[in-house]
Amino acid sequence: MTDRQWLCAYVITRNGPCDYGLDPAPWLVGHGDLGIVVSEIEPEVFEQIDPTDPADGGLVRLARRHDEVVRAVFRQAPVLPLRFGTVLAGTDAAVRLLRRSYDQALPCLAQIEGHREWGVRARLAGASQARDDLTGLSGTEYLTLRRERLTSARRSRQSAAEAVGLLHTALRRHATRTAERARAHGVLADTAYLVCQDQESLFHREIDRLTGALDGSGVRLETTGPWPPYTFADIELGRRADV
């Protein structure tokens, strides 16, 4: 049985120098103007982890390594991050992948060059846990109080949604692309922004400018980043591209 070299693939990037300052060092397989950053791996390591268990130590180590490599390459060149767990059956498979995706990846890489991803999440501030003394209230009085609370809560949500809409409109002016992400319970908006680095100061100035209005509407804002453009890498591959 012939041994096969399996490669864990991290990003598609420019073909060029590839000293990313990591140990162990990944390397770049090039084809034309594109390259794919890889490192050798035993494919069984992915079969031994539980992808549904975030506390799995093996999963945590692999995910951290993936993010470490993506960030290291991103510090030097634009990147299209590949899906975590993408495994290739050797160098020839890496070259074939680059050939297949060349016409899609090259312009996508040009579009995101000089950009970074920022995340902005808006959620309603936690409601007070204090309980009113309902002793002595009649049924009618209780229902009236409940109706008033529901009306007040509905108005608060409407006010918060309007404030978040204004924020998104303002931020979108300084972003090349935006993408809505799945929202957890209590989250009004969770948006990824692809921002050119020469627009980042204006982008954050808008956040600072509208923070007061958001606070007044009962909205708490969370900003994360900068990240490599995970949300905007329009290259989808299977978990194992062993061809």
N, C-alpha and C positions, 0 to 999 in steps of 0.2 A: 504494500500500500504506500503510495507516494505521499510524503508529508506536504502540507500546503501551508503557506504563510498567510495568516489571517490578519487583517488590518482594521483597526478602529478608526473611523473617519470623523473629523471634527468640523472642518469648514472648507468651503471653496473660496479661493482668494486669488490674488495676482500671482503669476509665475515669476519667481525671483528669489533673492536671498532669503534664507529661512532660519536664522539664528534667533530663537525666541527666548533664550535665557532660561530654559526649563530643564529639569533633571528628574526623570529621564527625558531626553530630548525627542520630540516628534520630528518628523521630516516631511518634505513636500514632494509630491509626485506631480510633475508638470506635463501639460499638453497645450501647445500654442501659448496664448497669453494667460491661460488659467492654470491653477494648481490646486491640489487637494491635500490638506494637512492630515497626516495619519501617524499612527504608531502601532507596533505589533501587539497583538493580544491573543489570548486563548479564548475562542468563542464560548467555551463552556462557562466562563465567568458570568455571562449574562443569563445562562440557563439555571445557575445556582442561586440567583437572587430572587426575591419576591417583590415584583414591581408595585404590589398593592400595599406594601409595608414601608412607610417612609423612614422607619427606625432601623431598617435592615442595614447593617454596617457596610456590607459589600456595595449595596446600592448607593449609599451616601458617598463612599470613596470614589466610585465610578463617576457619579454626578459632579463631584467636586473637581475631579481631574478633567472632565469634559469642559466645565466652565473655565477652569484654569487655562486650558489650551486655547479656547475661543478668545478669552480676554487677552492673552499674550500675543496672539496673531493680530487681534484688533488694534492693539497699540501701535502696530507698524503698518497695517494695510487694511483696506476695506474687506469685510468678510460676509459670506452667506453661511450662517451657522447651519449645520446639518442636524437632523433629528438625533437626539441622544440614543445611543445604541446602534448606530449605523455601522455595519461590519462588512468589509469587502474581502473577497477571496484573492488577495494578492495584488501586486502592482498592476498587472494587466487589467484586472477588473476596475482598478481606480482610473486607469487611462480610458477604458470603455465608458465609464460613468461620465468622465469629463467630455468625451466626444458626444455622447447622447444629449447632455445638458448644455453644451457649449453655446448654442444660439440663444438659449433662454438666460443662462447665467451671466454671460458677458455684459449685456446691456443692464441687467439687474444690478450687477456689481458697480457699474458706472453710475447708476441712479442713486445708490446709497453711499457712494464715496463722500467722505467729509461730513457724514451724518452720524448722530448717536440717538439711541432710543431713550425716551423718558416716559415714565408711567405716572399718571395722575388719577388718584382714587378719591372720590368724595362720598362721605357717608353721613347720615344723620347723627348728631351728637346723642349720647345715651340719655334717655328720659330719666327724670328723677324717680328714685325708688320710694320716695316718701308716700305714705298712705294717709288719706284724709280720714278723720273720725266720722264714720257714717252712722254712729249711734243716734237713734231717734228719728232718722229720716223715714218718711213714708215711702211706699212703693213709687208713687208719682214723683216725689222729690228725687229719689234715687235715679229713676229713668231720665229725668230732666238733667241731672248732673252728668250722667253717662253720655247723653246726647251732646251736651255742651263740650265735653272732653273730646268726643269723636270729631265734632266740627272743628275744634281748635287744632287737633292733630292733622286733620285733612288740610286745613289752611297752612299749617307749618310745612307739610310735605310739598304743597304746591309752591310756596314761597322758596323752599329749598331747591326744588327742581328748576325754577326760573333762574335762580342765582347760578346754579351749575350750568345751565344752558348758556348764560352770558359768559361764564368762564370758558367754556368750550369754544364759543365763537371767537373770543379774544385769542385763545391759544392757537387755534387753527390757522390764524393769519401768519403765524411764525413757524408753522410746521409744513413739511413737504407732503407728508402723508399722516393719516390717523387711522386707528383701528379700535373698535369697541371690543372689550374682552368680557368674558362671562362674569356676571356680578354675583357676589355672595349676598346672603340675607342682610338687609340693612344698608347695602351699598347703592347709592344713587347713580353713580357712574364709575366705570373703570376703563380708562382710555389710554392707549399707547400712542405716543407722538414721535414721529421720525423728524428730528430737528437738525438742520444744518448748523455746524458749530459756530458760524458767525452770526446766527440768530438766537443762540442760547441765552445771551444776556437779556434780550428783549422778551423772550419766552418766560424767563423767571421774573422779570419785572412785572409782567402781566399777572402772574400768580401773586406776587407781593401786593400789587395794587388792589386786587379783588379780595384779598384775604379778609379784610374788615367786613365787606358786604356778606361774605360767606358765613363768617362768625355770627353776624346779626341774624342770619337766616337759619341758624342752628346746624350748620354744615361743618364737619371737620375734614380737612384736606390732608392727603398724604401724597408726597411726591417721592418717586424712586428713580434712581439712575445716577449717572448715565450707564446705559447697557449697550452691548453689541445689538444690532438690529434683529433680534430673535423673531419679533412679530412680523417683520417685513421682509424676511428672506423667503422669496417665493419659489423655493426649490424643495419639493416634497419627494422623499425617497422612502422606500420600505425599511424595516428594521434591519434586514440583512440583504445587501445587494451582492450576492455571491455569484456573479456571472462574469 
